[in-house]
Amino acid sequence: MRIQCPFCGERDLSEFAYLGDADFRRPDPDAADAEARFFNAVYVRDNPAGPHDELWYHASGCRSWLRVTRNTRTHEILAVNFPTPSGGS
């Protein structure tokens, strides 16, 4: 798999570190049901089939964080953008 870095161009997957779901939100640790929320966040996640937004870090390159839209069935990279503070593309 190859990722098109906006700064470095197309690079091999081995240059990147995968963080996970780009839209993941950490549960509130002060919530009354925090333990259940953390359990669900870690163990009961969606496993989408098809286009999915993920966060990747270009560790062996420009060290940029990238929001990558990848088809989880084919591993085709559909889009690469910089993450925004609101989490959108």
Buried (B, 14 or more C-beta within 10 A) or exposed (E): EEBEBEEBEEBEEEBBEEBEEBEEEEBEEEEEEEEEBBEEEEEEEEEEEEEBBBBBBBEEBEEBEBBBBBBEEEEEBEEBBEBEEEEEE
